Amino acid sequence: MSLITTLYGEIDSRLITKLARIKLLACDVDGIFSDGRIYLGNDGEELKAFHTRDGYGVKAIQKLGIQVAVITGRSSNIVTQRMTSLGVTHIIQGEENKGPALQTLANKLKLDSNHIAAMGDDMPDLGMFDEAGIRISVADGHPYVRQQADYITSLRGGFGAVREVCDLILHAHKKLNHIHGSST
């Protein structure tokens, strides 16, 4: 096994090679883009916090031509607003069965599993793992999900874990610090 030094530590060179082939990054939302907590107000409003660094990373990899999708079991206008502002066009909400949802999207985009990375933190995300060539968990993901992952981020969900993965994709393409996103 050969290791490559990245901003996030040493990583197996085989993972970097796989990341260079990725054309779609499919992510859960709660626990990946957010810290997994849901804030509910007295009037029924729902609030989530999103990290601007994750947004920066998403916009950067999109400049490489890599598409981003979110597949979440919940439905929320907040998710639509945030992902739309990042230019994410594949927003699949209210989908408990995430594996078939990702497979349908992959078929639509004419991608095989070697071109897909899936990022999840809990048991409902394992269906996406079945459809992806690279399975990624966040540092604070469920222990079983971390066991199934090819890569576990050093950062927690909602605190820059998506940016970490985007940076690694940029690194794999030798574009880190050459292609920039936006924190909008």
C-alpha positions in Angstrom: 0.0 0.0 0.0 1.3 3.4 -1.0 0.3 6.5 0.9 -0.2 10.0 -0.4 0.1 13.0 1.9 -3.0 15.3 1.8 -4.2 18.2 3.8 -6.2 15.6 5.8 -3.4 13.2 6.5 -2.0 10.2 4.6 -4.4 8.4 2.3 -4.0 5.2 0.4 -3.1 6.1 -3.2 -5.7 3.6 -4.5 -8.4 5.8 -3.0 -7.0 8.9 -4.7 -7.0 7.0 -8.0 -10.7 6.1 -7.5 -11.5 9.7 -6.5 -10.1 10.9 -9.8 -12.8 8.8 -11.6 -15.7 10.3 -9.7 -18.4 12.1 -11.8 -21.1 12.2 -9.1 -20.9 12.8 -5.4 -24.2 11.7 -3.8 -24.8 12.8 -0.2 -27.3 12.5 2.6 -28.2 15.9 4.1 -28.8 15.5 7.9 -25.5 14.5 9.5 -23.5 15.3 6.3 -24.3 18.8 5.2 -25.7 19.6 8.7 -24.7 18.3 12.1 -27.8 16.1 12.1 -29.8 18.2 14.6 -33.1 19.6 13.6 -34.3 22.8 15.3 -38.1 23.1 15.6 -39.7 26.4 16.5 -42.9 27.0 18.4 -44.7 27.8 15.1 -43.5 24.7 13.3 -40.6 26.3 11.6 -37.6 24.0 11.0 -34.0 25.3 11.1 -30.7 23.6 10.0 -27.2 25.0 10.0 -25.0 24.5 6.9 -21.3 25.2 6.8 -20.1 27.6 4.2 -16.9 25.6 3.7 -19.0 22.7 2.4 -20.7 25.0 0.0 -17.3 26.2 -1.2 -16.1 22.7 -1.9 -19.3 21.7 -3.8 -19.0 24.7 -6.1 -15.3 23.9 -6.6 -15.9 20.3 -7.7 -18.7 21.4 -10.0 -16.2 23.5 -11.9 -14.4 20.2 -12.6 -17.7 18.9 -14.1 -18.5 16.7 -11.1 -22.2 16.6 -10.3 -23.5 16.7 -6.8 -26.7 15.1 -5.6 -28.5 15.0 -2.3 -30.7 12.1 -1.3 -32.6 12.5 2.0 -35.4 10.8 3.8 -36.8 14.1 5.0 -38.4 16.9 2.9 -37.5 20.4 3.7 -37.7 23.8 1.9 -34.5 24.7 3.6 -32.6 21.9 1.8 -34.1 23.0 -1.5 -33.0 26.6 -0.9 -29.5 25.7 0.2 -28.8 23.1 -2.5 -30.2 25.3 -5.2 -28.0 28.2 -4.1 -25.0 25.9 -4.5 -26.1 24.9 -8.0 -27.0 21.3 -7.0 -29.7 20.2 -9.5 -30.2 16.6 -8.2 -32.2 17.2 -5.0 -34.1 14.0 -4.0 -36.1 14.4 -0.8 -38.6 12.3 1.1 -36.8 9.1 -0.2 -36.4 6.5 2.5 -35.1 3.9 0.1 -31.9 5.7 -1.0 -30.2 2.9 -3.0 -32.8 2.6 -5.7 -33.0 6.5 -5.8 -29.3 6.7 -6.5 -29.5 3.8 -9.0 -32.2 5.7 -10.9 -30.1 8.8 -11.0 -27.0 6.9 -12.1 -29.0 5.3 -14.9 -30.3 8.8 -16.0 -26.8 10.2 -16.0 -25.4 7.0 -17.6 -22.9 6.4 -14.8 -21.7 3.1 -13.3 -20.8 2.7 -9.7 -17.1 3.4 -10.3 -18.0 7.0 -11.1 -20.1 7.5 -8.0 -19.0 8.4 -4.4 -21.7 8.2 -1.7 -21.5 10.0 1.6 -23.6 9.0 4.5 -23.7 8.8 8.3 -26.4 6.4 9.3 -28.2 3.2 8.5 -30.6 4.6 5.8 -27.5 5.7 3.8 -26.2 2.1 3.3 -28.4 1.7 0.2 -26.4 4.5 -1.4 -23.2 2.6 -0.5 -24.4 -0.4 -2.5 -24.6 1.7 -5.6 -21.3 3.6 -5.2 -17.7 2.8 -6.0 -16.5 4.8 -3.1 -18.4 4.8 0.3 -17.6 7.7 2.6 -18.7 8.2 6.2 -18.2 11.2 8.4 -16.1 11.1 11.5 -19.2 11.0 13.7 -21.2 8.6 11.6 -22.8 5.5 13.1 -20.2 2.9 14.0 -21.6 0.3 11.5 -21.7 2.8 8.7 -18.0 3.7 9.4 -17.2 0.0 9.2 -18.7 -0.1 5.7 -16.9 3.0 4.5 -13.8 3.1 2.2 -13.0 6.5 3.8 -13.9 8.2 7.0 -13.5 11.9 7.1 -11.5 13.5 9.8 -14.2 16.2 10.2 -17.7 15.7 11.6 -20.9 16.1 9.6 -21.9 19.7 9.3 -18.5 20.9 10.2 -16.6 20.7 6.9 -16.7 17.0 6.1 -18.2 17.6 2.6 -15.4 20.1 2.0 -12.8 17.5 3.0 -14.2 15.1 0.4 -14.3 17.9 -2.2 -10.7 18.8 -1.4 -9.6 15.2 -1.8 -11.4 15.0 -5.2 -9.6 18.3 -6.2 -6.3 16.7 -5.0 -6.9 13.6 -7.1 -7.4 15.8 -10.1 -4.3 17.9 -9.2 -6.5 21.0 -9.0 -6.4 21.7 -5.3 -5.7 25.4 -4.9 -6.2 25.9 -8.6 -10.0 25.7 -8.8 -12.0 27.6 -6.3 -15.6 27.6 -5.2 -17.7 30.2 -3.4 -19.0 30.2 0.1 -22.5 31.4 -0.9 
